[in-house]
């Protein structure tokens, strides 16, 4: 299969780093707000490692003149951890999620902020004046385009015969409501009825699946969120148990047993974020660095899950897949 990846690469960082880009005696500190827990094999650890690799590729060496202040956090902790990093007066804040980006923008207008993987529209969220010229102290990468909800719904329609009702899991963190509207508009244009179900944490998963089944939906999709990325294996398990085909934007969802995932490569986005950090440490203003949108997307299909669900994936979908899990 041909592999398609994000146009740009991302980066992660956890230990002190060194680089010739910094003046002698200068020890810049990078504050990182990372989602979830860095357990072995988890997506949080994968994106963090991608950021570190990106920094190394730019000439940074661990154990020298750059220090990383990392805060692994749950959504309700983002604001307090960002406040901690602001009080430390770090040189750059790397925000790993949309809520972390929003919290950072609200708490500082002077410390540069790099978005590693923001799920919403940075302009609509008030993070930037425009994508091409952000103008403030925030730049980086966004994972979303307005076409993505429609593309994912089209994949469900092309795969599931006569699909007409689809559940939508959404997380009550910004920019959820704006994205719910984007999904509803896409569903309406395709003649699909959408059933939004709010999911605030993993404790809501069981009830949300029961609500989807009560609504007689034929499939499930999820708004991009660190919550669903962190708990992708649990969601895939519940979806299989409840016999619901699911599509996610989270990298690795199909590998974790989900039906399919379609979207930008999230670790690559974190790797690319290292470039932004590097430019800012070398003197660039974040407001002058354009915010990047994804231009390439990955489709991963799990044939084993499809077979268990009694579904045959059409050849027209399989030929578009970047990876097929047997």
N, C-alpha and C positions, 0 to 999 in steps of 0.2 A: 504494500500500500504506500502511496505517496504521503509524505508527512507535510502538513501545513502548520506553521507556527506563527506566533505573534511577530510583527514586523521588527520589534525591538526587544532587547533583553533586559532583565531586571536583576536586582541584587539584594543580598541579605548579610547581616553582620551581627556579631555577638561579642567578639573579643576586642581588646585593644588592637588598633591597626596603625600602620605607619605608611607614609607616602612622601615622596620627594616634593610633592606639590605644596606642602606646608612650609612656611618660614621656620628657620631654626629656632627652637625654643617654644614654638607655638604648638599647643596640644588641643586641637579641636575635639569637641565631644558631639557625637551624634546620638540623639535620643530616638529610640525606636519603640513605637506602640504596636505590638504584635498581637494578633488574636489567638485565643485558645491556649493550649498547653503543648510544649514541644516534645511530645512523646515520640519514640522511634517509629519512623514510617508515616507519621502524621503529616497532613498537608501544611499545618503551621510550621513544622520543622523543615519541610521541603522548601517552602518559600523563603524561610530565613536563610537556609543554606544557599539558595540561589542568589540572594542579596550579597552574601559573603563572597561567593564565587565572582560575582560581577565586580566587586571592589578589588579583589585580587587581580582580575584581568586588567584593571585600570592602573595597576602598579602599587596598590596598597599592601602592606605586609603586617600581619598581626604581631602584636607585642612591641609596637613602637610609639609613634606620635599621634595616633588617632584612637580615641576611646569611644566605645559604644555603650550607651546607657539603655538597656533593654527592659521593657515592661511587658510581660506576658499578661494578658488581661481578658476578662469577660466584658461584655458590652456595658454593663452598669459601672465598670471601673475606668472606662476610657477617660472621662473628664478628670477624675482624681489623679490618674497617672500622667496625663498631659500637664496638669497643674504642677505636678512634681518636677517634670522636665523643664517647664518654664522657670520655676524657682531655681533650678540648677543652672539656668542660663546656658543651655546647650547651644551649639552653633547651628545645628539643623535638626528639625524634627521629621522623622520618617513615619508617616501615618499609614498603617496597614489596612485600614478599613474606612468606609464612608463616615461612620459616627466618630471615629478618631480624628479624621480630617476636619469635620465640623467642629468638634470640641477644641481642636488646636487653633482653628481660625478665631473662635470666640474668645480664646484665652490669651492670644498674642497677635499683635500686628507688626511685630518687629523681627521675631525669630523666623527664618525661612522654613517653610513646610513643604515637604515632598510627599505627594500622594503615591503610594505604591500600587494600590489597586482599588480606587474609588468606584463604587458600583453605580452611582448616579451621575447626573449632569452637573458638573462643577459650577456652571453659570447659573443654573436654576437654583442651586443650593447656596448661592451667594459667596462661593469660594473664589471666583474669578470674574473679571469683567468680560472676558471672552477666552475661547480656547487658544486662539492665535497669539493673543497678548494679554495674559492674565492680569497684569497691572499691579497686583498686590504682593503678598508674601507667600502665596501658594502656587505651586506648579506640580508637575508629575504626570501621572497616567490615570485615565479612566477606563474601566472595563466595558462600558456600555455604549451602544449606539441605539437610536430609536427603532432600528430595524430588527434588533435581536428578538424581542417578544414574538413578532410575527414569524420569524424564521423558525423558532422552536415550535410554535403551534403548527406551522406547515409540516414540520417533520413528524409530529404526532398524527396529523391528518393523513400524511402519505403512508404511514405505517399501520395505523389502526383503522380497520374498515368502519366507515360510517360514524366516526367520532363526532359527537355533537355537544358533549358536556365535559368540561375539564376543570378540575380543582386547581386553585392557585394558592400555594403557601406564601405568606408574606410576613415579614418580621417588622415589629413596631419600632424600628429605628430609621432615621432619615437615610435615604429619600423614599421610603416605602410607598407613601400615598401617591406620589407622582408616578412611580413605576407601576402601581396597581392600575392607574388610569391608562398608561401606555399599553398594558396587557389587555385591558378591557377593550380599548379601541382596536387593537389587533385582532382580538377574538371576534368582535362584531363584524369586522371586514371579511372574516373567513366564515361567518355563519355559525360560530361556536359560542355556546353559552358558558361563561366563566363563573366559577363559584369561589370567590376569595375567602380564605380561611386564615385568620391571624394566628401566628405561632411565635410566642415571645421567648420560648426556651425549650430545651429538650423534654422538660416535664409535660409539654403540651403536645408532643408528637402523637401519642396514642389517641387522644381526644380528637386531634385534627384529622387523623385517618378515619376515625369513626364518623366524623362529620362529612367527610368526602363520600364515604359509602352511603350514608343516609341521603346524600344529594344525588345518588345514582350516577356519579361521574364515571367516565370510561378511561380517564387518564389523569395524571397529576403533573404539574410543573411548579417550579420554585423560583421566586425572585432571587437574584444574586445576593448572597449574604454570607458573612463569615460563620454564622450559626449553622447553615446547611453544609458549608465546606468542612467545618470541624466535625460534624456528626453525620457525614455522608454514609458511612457503613451502617449506622443504625437506621437511617432513613431507607436505605436500600433494602435492609432486612424487613422492615415493616411493610414496605411497598410490595415485596414478594409475598409476604405472609397474607396481605390483604388483596393480592392478585391485581395490583394496579400498575400499569406501565407508567414510568416516570421519566421526565427529562429535566436535566439540571444544567446550569451554566458553570458548575464547579468542576475544575480540573480533577480527574481521578474518580469521578462518581461512578462511571461505568466499570472501572477497575475494581471498585469496592462492591460491585454486585448490582449497581443500578442499571436500568434499561438502556439509557443513553445520556450522553452529555454533549452539549454544543456551546462553544463560546471561546473566548481568548484563553491562551495558556497563562494561568495565574502565576506560576513560578517564574515564567519568562518576564512577566510584567514587573515582578519584584527585582529581577536581575537588571532590568533596564533602569529601575529607580536609582541604582548605584551611579549611573551616568549623571543623573540630575544632582545627586549629592556631591559628586566630584566637581561638577561645574560650579556649584555654589561655593564649595570650599576654596576654589580657585578664584573667586571674586565675582562670579556672575550673579545678577539679581534675579530672583525667582520670577518676578513680574515680567521679565524679558524672555523667559524660556517657555515656548509654546507647550500647552498641555497636549499630550498624545492620546489619540483614540485608537482602538484596535482596528487593524485592516485585514487581518487574517484570523481565521477561526478553525477550531478543531472539532470534528465530529467523531465520537467514539461510541461504538455500538457493542452491546454485550449479547451475543447470540445465545449463550447458555441461559441467560435470564429470559430472553424472548421465547425460547423453547419451553421453559418452565411455565411461562404465562400463556402458552398455546398460540403464540403469534409467529407468523412468518414475515420476516422483513423483506420487502420488495427489493429486487436487484437495483432499481433506480435509486434507492437509499443507500444500499451497500456500496455502490460504486463511488458515492460521495464521501464515504467514511475514510478518515485518516488512520483509524485503527479499528480492527474487529477482534473482539475477545471471544474465542471459541468456547 
